[in-house]
Amino acid sequence: MKTVLLLQQVPHEGPGSLSTLLETAGFRIHTMKFWDEAGAEAAPENYEGLIVMGGPMGVYEADKYPHLATEKKLIECAVEKDLPVLGICLGAQLIAHALGARVYPNGVKEIGWYDLAPTADGKNDPLFHHLTATEKVFQWHGDTLDLPNGAVHLASSPLCTNQAFRYRRNVYGLQFHLEVDSAMIEAWLDVPQNQAEIAGLHGSIDPKTIRGETARHIGRLETIGRLIFGEFIRMLERS
């Protein structure tokens, strides 16, 4: 059976809908759980591809989270082996960092539902051509990234220009979350660390607003996720 290597930072930020889509396509998922396997090792060349999930830490906190250096090496190896790579939120930032780009605080945190627009290149991309002119997507990040040299800019939002990129033909970074469903969003809102983060924003983010917008937008997000992740899985099938 074909297997994908998945890097997970914290228990509550799992692959969500990606897990079901991969398993339906016949893939097994080997998950490295860095909250209790910080010293674990893997060889990306033994897998069909690499997926890197999000997390509350920043790529510049490797002294506090040593596993980030391990993940960077795994990403570098996967890119060198020309394997399909997908990074979500922190995962996208780790890919950008591994490719030599800068990652830094965005200045404004995006937590909740925000407009996202594909670029001209995004409209012609194998994954992102499924997006309409403007989509509502779920976000939870405070950092942003510069595009790696040679990367193609695929999507932007009013508060964060570099929302998605492609490097070469099969390495993708997404700052936003297409893997979530309503239950997953509710679970994130119940995480004490996340609640403290929202409280520290002094009312600029309202969990009640997020819940109401989730009811309106989650159906379309799940459709986009199936389409974009489905295209990535087809890349895995060809690898």
RADA-V298100 format. One record per residue. N is the residue number from 1. PSI is psi in degrees with one decimal (999 if undefined). OMEGA is omega in whole degrees, -180 to 180 (999 if undefined). BURIAL is # if it has 16 or more other C-alpha atoms within 10 Angstrom, else .. Layout:
n->(N,N)
psi->(PSI,PSI)
omega->(OMEGA,OMEGA)
burial->(BURIAL,BURIAL)
This chain:
n->(1,2,3,4,5,6,7,8,9,10,11,12,13,14,15,16,17,18,19,20,21,22,23,24,25,26,27,28,29,30,31,32,33,34,35,36,37,38,39,40,41,42,43,44,45,46,47,48,49,50,51,52,53,54,55,56,57,58,59,60,61,62,63,64,65,66,67,68,69,70,71,72,73,74,75,76,77,78,79,80,81,82,83,84,85,86,87,88,89,90,91,92,93,94,95,96,97,98,99,100,101,102,103,104,105,106,107,108,109,110,111,112,113,114,115,116,117,118,119,120,121,122,123,124,125,126,127,128,129,130,131,132,133,134,135,136,137,138,139,140,141,142,143,144,145,146,147,148,149,150,151,152,153,154,155,156,157,158,159,160,161,162,163,164,165,166,167,168,169,170,171,172,173,174,175,176,177,178,179,180,181,182,183,184,185,186,187,188,189,190,191,192,193,194,195,196,197,198,199,200,201,202,203,204,205,206,207,208,209,210,211,212,213,214,215,216,217,218,219,220,221,222,223,224,225,226,227,228,229,230,231,232,233,234,235,236,237,238,239)
psi->(138.3,143.9,141.1,138.1,124.6,128.6,118.1,128.6,-44.5,156.6,-38.1,-9.3,67.9,-172.9,-11.0,-128.5,-23.8,-37.6,-49.1,-43.4,-41.4,-46.4,-38.1,-34.6,-0.4,17.3,143.3,146.1,121.4,110.1,125.0,114.1,97.1,-10.6,-19.1,9.0,46.8,-28.8,7.8,154.9,154.9,160.0,107.3,-29.1,-12.4,4.4,164.5,-18.0,178.1,134.5,131.0,118.9,177.1,178.2,165.6,-10.9,167.7,153.1,-21.6,8.6,35.4,-27.3,-34.7,-32.1,83.6,-24.4,-20.0,-35.2,-38.1,-44.2,-39.3,-42.9,-38.6,-40.8,-46.2,-41.2,-44.1,-41.2,-42.4,-35.9,2.1,37.8,149.4,134.3,134.6,127.0,134.8,125.3,-112.4,-35.2,-41.7,-39.9,-37.5,-38.6,-48.1,-43.7,-41.6,-27.0,8.5,6.7,161.0,139.6,134.8,164.7,138.2,-21.7,-40.6,128.3,139.1,109.6,111.1,-147.6,128.9,153.0,141.6,136.3,134.1,148.3,176.5,-40.9,-35.5,-37.3,-20.1,7.3,145.9,-31.6,-45.1,-3.8,-11.5,-15.3,145.1,-174.1,-40.7,132.2,150.9,122.9,159.3,133.7,150.8,83.1,152.9,-12.3,160.8,-177.1,155.0,151.0,134.8,152.5,128.5,-4.8,155.4,127.0,125.0,-27.3,155.9,163.9,162.6,-30.1,-10.4,107.5,-47.2,79.1,-25.3,148.3,159.5,136.6,129.6,-137.5,-13.1,19.1,118.9,138.7,127.6,125.4,-20.8,171.8,107.2,-6.9,-7.7,154.8,-177.9,-42.1,-37.6,-41.5,-43.3,-40.8,-40.6,-40.0,-20.1,-6.6,125.0,-41.5,-39.9,-39.2,-39.3,-37.6,-45.4,-42.2,-33.6,-9.2,3.7,47.3,-3.6,-20.9,126.4,115.2,-33.4,-39.5,-42.7,-43.9,-43.4,-40.8,-30.0,-43.5,-33.6,-33.6,-11.5,-32.5,-46.0,-38.5,-42.6,-35.9,-46.4,-43.0,-44.3,-39.8,-50.2,-47.4,-34.0,-39.3,-39.4,-39.9,-35.1,-33.8,-41.9,-39.2,-29.0,-10.2,999)
omega->(177,-175,176,175,-179,179,-177,-173,-175,-174,-172,179,179,-174,176,-177,177,-179,-180,-178,179,-179,177,179,176,180,169,-179,173,-175,170,-176,-169,176,175,176,-173,-178,-177,179,176,179,-177,-178,177,-176,178,-180,-175,175,-177,-176,-179,179,-175,-178,176,-178,-179,-179,-178,177,-180,-179,-175,-179,179,177,176,-179,178,179,178,178,180,180,-180,179,179,-179,179,177,172,-180,177,176,180,178,176,178,177,180,177,176,180,-179,179,180,173,-179,-179,174,-171,179,-177,-177,176,178,172,178,-177,-174,-176,176,177,180,175,173,176,177,179,-179,180,-178,180,179,-167,179,178,-177,172,-176,178,177,171,180,-179,-177,167,-180,176,179,173,-175,167,178,174,176,180,-180,179,-180,-172,-176,180,172,-179,-177,-176,-172,-172,-177,-179,178,171,175,-172,-175,-169,177,-174,174,179,177,-174,-172,174,-174,-172,167,-176,-179,-180,178,179,178,178,-180,180,180,-177,180,178,177,178,179,179,179,180,179,169,172,-180,176,-178,179,178,177,178,-179,180,179,176,179,-178,-168,-171,-179,179,179,179,176,178,180,179,-178,-177,178,178,177,178,178,176,173,178,-179,-179,-174,999)
burial->(.,.,#,#,#,#,#,#,#,#,.,.,#,#,#,#,#,#,#,.,#,#,.,.,.,.,#,#,#,.,.,#,#,#,.,.,.,.,.,.,.,.,.,#,#,.,#,#,#,#,#,#,#,#,#,#,#,#,#,.,.,.,.,.,#,.,#,#,#,#,#,#,.,#,#,#,#,#,#,.,.,#,#,#,#,#,#,#,#,#,#,#,#,#,#,#,#,#,#,.,.,#,#,.,.,.,.,.,#,#,#,#,#,#,.,#,#,#,#,.,.,#,#,.,#,.,#,#,#,#,#,.,.,.,#,#,#,#,#,#,#,#,#,#,#,#,#,#,.,.,#,#,#,#,#,#,#,.,.,#,#,#,#,#,#,#,#,.,.,#,#,#,#,#,#,#,#,#,#,#,#,.,.,#,#,.,.,#,#,.,.,.,.,#,.,.,.,#,.,.,.,.,.,.,#,.,#,.,.,#,#,.,#,#,.,.,#,#,.,.,#,#,.,#,#,#,#,#,#,#,#,#,#,.,#,#,.,.,.)
